[in-house]
Amino acid sequence: MAEDSQEYKDKKAFFEKIITLYGRNVVIEVLQDENVEIHKLHMASSNKTDGAVKTILSLAKSRKVEVTYHEKNSLSRISKNAKQDQGVAIDIIAKSYQNAKELQSMSTFRLIALDGIQNPQNLGMIIRSCAAGNVDGIILPKKSSAKISPLVIKASAGTLFKLPIYFCNALEDILPSLKDTKIYALSSHAKNDIYDVQHSDKSIFVLGNESDGVSPEVEKLCNDAISIPMQRGVESLNVAVTASLIAFMKS
């Protein structure tokens, strides 16, 4: 199939929206949720067909989900977590998971971009706050970031698929291409704070790594740095709390 053919592009776009989850309890929860669209169920051929595995196969049959069997090593390559997949993985179709290049054609947006967020629970809580708040989506790089996983889904409390998540390899690949966009780096050392932000049709707030903050490479791509005003000598907040404050700022 030629890489420039429409068929190839459509197939690539489809598989970009596939997220693979693993673990027996997680797979049962996914199969029980009729709102989650499922592409395929993967099972280790060595699984005993009792207990949770029996429940999984029964749910898959009732939802007419395709089941593929693999040797344990092959399944581990699919789940990318041999220690925790328990011989089960499932591909879900996340329509809210989109290529960040789509932002180039959008005339308005208010986004939070994540630079090196490593903790799955932080990522899940950030997604939950953004879904509830005044944010149009999250930019989530694949490089040096927590991946969508069972822990993220649990921490997001069911909000993962309610908010667009725009993926890219690294923020440096997408931010320079977003013209007429105000990009703010959150920094405890910034002179301006979140209450100084002026309205813009297109704005992005970059939240950095839990320990090191926004990387120097990404900070160079930002128009300004802003801080959360702190009282009583408190130096910083958890990144998920910071995301909550940004998500509920007035636009």
N, C-alpha and C positions, 0 to 999 in steps of 0.2 A: 504494500500500500504506500503510495507516494506521500511524503511528508507535507506537501503543499496541497494535497487533495482535500476537498470539503469533508469527505468521509473520514479521513485521518484526523482532521481538526475536530470534528464532532465527537469522535471516539476519545480523543485526548481530553476534550472538555468534560466528557462524561466521567472518565476515570479520575480526573482531578477532584471531583466532588465525592469520591469514595473515601470514607474513613473506616479503618479497620479497628474494631474493638475486640477484647478477649476476656476470658474468665467466665466460668459457668454461671454465676449469679448475674453478672452484667448481661450476658447473652439472653438469659431468661427474661430479664427486665426489658431488654430491647424487643424481643419477640412478643412480649405482652402489650407493648405500646403500639397501638394501631396507627398512631400518628407518625411513626418512624418508618420510612421506606427502606426496605432491605433488598440488597442485590444478591448476596450469596452467603450461605453458612458453610464454614469449614470445620471439619471434625478429624481428629486423629483416629486412624483405623484401629488403634490399640485400645480405644475407650471401651469400657464395659458398659453395655446398654442398660444401666439401671440408675436409680436415683435421679440426679440432676440431668444426666445425659438423656435418660428416657423422657424427662419433661421437655428438654430442648427439642428432641426429635418430634415429639407429639405436637408442640407449638409450631414447629417448622412445617409439619404436614398440614396443620389446620390453616396456615397462612400461605400454603403453596410456595414455600421458599426452596430454592434449589440448594441441595446439600452435596458438598464435594468432600471426599475422604482423602487423607494424605498420610504418609509416613510422618512420625513425630518430628523428625528434623525438618521436613518440608513445611509442616504447619508452623513450626517455630520461626521459619523465615517469613511466613505470612504475618504472624502476630507481632514479630520483632520483640517478643518477651517470653522466652522459653521457660523462665522460672515461674511465671504467673499465669500463663495462658490456660493451664489445666486441660490442654488438649482440645480447646474450643476457640474459634475466632469467628467474627461475623463482619461482613462488609455492609455498611449502611450508606445510603445516598443522602448526603447532606446538601440540600439545595441552597442553603444559606452560606455554604463554603464556596467562595468565589475568588477568581484570579484578581489580584490587586490592579492589574492593567485596566480593568473595567472602570476604575476611578478616573482615568484620563478623559473619559467621555461624559462625566457627570458635572453638572453646573453648580450644584450645591451639595455640601456634606459637612458633617461635624463628626470627627473620628478620633479615636484613641489608638495610637500606635505603640506597640510593645517592643522594647529594645532589650533583648536578653533576659526576659522573665523566665526563670528556671523552675520555680515551684509550681507543681500542678494545682495545688489548692489555691494559690494566689491567682492563677489563670482562671480557674473556675469561678472564683468570687468576683474577679474583674468582669467576666462575661455576664454574671448575674446582675451586677450593678449597672453595667452599660445597657443591658436589655431593659432594665427598669427605668433608666434615666433618659436624659435628653441627648442621646448619642445615636448616630446613624450606622455605626459599625465599628469593628476593631480591625486593625492591620496586624497580622500575626506572621512574622517571618518564620521560615522553616529552619534557618540557621541559628544555632545557639539559643533555642527557645524550647519551652515545654511543649510537648505534642498533645493533641487531643487524645485523651486516654480515659479509662474508667474513673480515675481519681478526679480528673477535670470535670467530667460529667456529673459526678456526685457532688462536687463543690459548687457547680453551677445550679444545682437544685432544679434540673429540668428546663433551664432557660437556654441551653446551648444552641438550639435550632430556631430560636426566636429572634436572633440578631445576625445580620450579615457579618461574616468573618472573612476578611480579604487576605489571602495568602500571597507571599512572595518569598524569594530565597533569602533576601536581606533587605533591610530598609533602604540601604544605599542604592538598591536597584530600582526603587519605585519613587522615593521622595523627590529626586531631582526632576522627574518627568511631570510632576503635578504643578502646572503653572497657575499663577494667581492664587496661590494657597498660602495662608498664614500658618507656619509651623512653629509650635512652641515646645521647647524642652523643659520638662519639670526639673528644677534644680533648687536645692536648699540655699544656694549661694546667690540666687538671682535677686536683683534689686527690685524688679517689678513683681507683683503677685497676681494671683488668679482674678482678683477684683479689678485689675487694670486692663484686662483683655477687652479689646474693642470688637464689635460685631464684624464678622466677615462671612461672605457667602460660602467660602471654603476654608475650613480650619482643621488642623490636626494637632493633638496634644500628645507628645512623646513621653512615655514613662519608661524609666530605665531599670536596669538590673537591681535586684534586691540589695546587693552589697555595694556595687560601684556606681549606680545611677546610669544616666545616659552616656553612652560611649563617646569619646572625642570625635570619632569618625561621623557619627550621626549628629552630634551637636553642631558640627560645621554646616550641616544642611538645614538647620533651623534658623528662622528669622529672629527669634528672641528666646530668652529664658525667663520662666516665671516660677514663683515659689508659692507654697502654702504658708500664709502668715501664722507663726507659732507663738505661743505664750508660755510663760513660766519656765523658760529655759529648755523646753522640749526640742530636741534637735530634728527629729524626723518621724514620719508615719509609715506604717506598712504600705506597700505599693497598692494593695487592693483597697485600702482606705482612701488613699490619694485618688485612685480611679473613681471611687464613689463621689468624692467631692467634685471632681471634674464633670462627671456624668450628670450631676444635678445643678451645675452652674446654669444661670440664665443665659440664653443665647443672645 
